Amino acid sequence: MKHHSVERHTHLQLNQVKLMCTKTVLGTKTETEAIECALALVVEEHRGPCRRWLMLFLLTFKGLL
């Protein structure tokens, strides 16, 4: 099944601490980039579990795990 990229403006209530940690771990400049990157990693994890080691490495390297 092919998915198309569609942008949608939404208002979300997010845990600010988790969002800042995500920004730091992923090395993004904006909160939007952090969310997009995190979502992309989740999709990739679903497609191929070999990405799990990368997230564990990043979390460990940044001292968040």
Residue pairs with C-beta under 8 A, 6 or more apart in sequence:
19 31
19 34
19 35
21 64
22 28
22 34
22 35
22 38
23 29
23 30
23 31
23 33
23 34
24 62
24 64
25 58
25 59
25 62
25 64
26 33
26 34
26 37
26 38
26 41
26 58
28 34
28 37
41 51
41 55
44 51
45 51
45 52
45 55
56 65
59 65
